[in-house]
Amino acid sequence: MKVKYSSESIDDLQRVVEFVENRNSYAARRIAIDLQEGVDRLKNFPQIGLPVLKATEPEQLRDLYIGDYTVRYLITDEVIYILRIWHGKENEKNL
């Protein structure tokens, strides 16, 4: 399967990395690598995230937890769309 990032998820990733980079550039690189490796696993195992139970189709909308971060994604027949990325201390409703 292919993975595609929404423009919002790209902005999210930049925001997360820049926030951490101001404090620790090594940690920011590590977070970026961990998130990318986690997303890459979805290509072979798209169902590894947990269904978003409040979604109308929870089997298609899922959350993948990578450390303290959540990657929300949508599974279609041929593409996995990365919708949003946030830290566990952020409120997803404010994204």
C-alpha positions, -999 to +999 in steps of 0.1 A: +000+000+000+010+036-005+011+062+022+002+098+016+004+127+040-023+154+042-010+190+043-022+192+079-002+162+089+029+177+073+023+209+093+018+188+124+051+170+119+070+202+114+053+217+145+062+187+167+098+186+155+104+223+157+090+224+192+114+197+205+143+210+184+143+242+204+152+222+234+171+192+221+180+188+184+190+151+189+156+143+204+139+161+176+157+140+150+149+108+170+112+117+171+111+124+134+128+090+127+105+071+151+074+087+135+086+079+100+094+043+109+061+038+125+042+052+095+063+030+072+051-001+091+016+008+080+024-001+044+026-038+054+004-038+085-023-011+080-045-025+107-020-021+136-035+011+148-065+012+171-099+020+155-113+054+164-145+043+180-163+076+176-158+076+138-186+065+115-164+038+101-139+029+129-122+001+109-110+027+084-101+055+107-074+045+131-048+059+156-013+046+157+005+054+189+043+059+186+058+068+219+040+099+232+026+107+197-006+098+179-008+094+142-044+094+129-049+078+095-075+066+071-073+033+053-087+030+017-083+002-008-050+014-022-038+043+000-032+050+037-038+087+043-020+102+073-044+128+085-030+143+117+000+139+141+000+152+177+017+148+211-003+131+238-004+163+259-020+182+230-057+183+227-067+167+194-098+190+193-076+220+190-057+207+160 
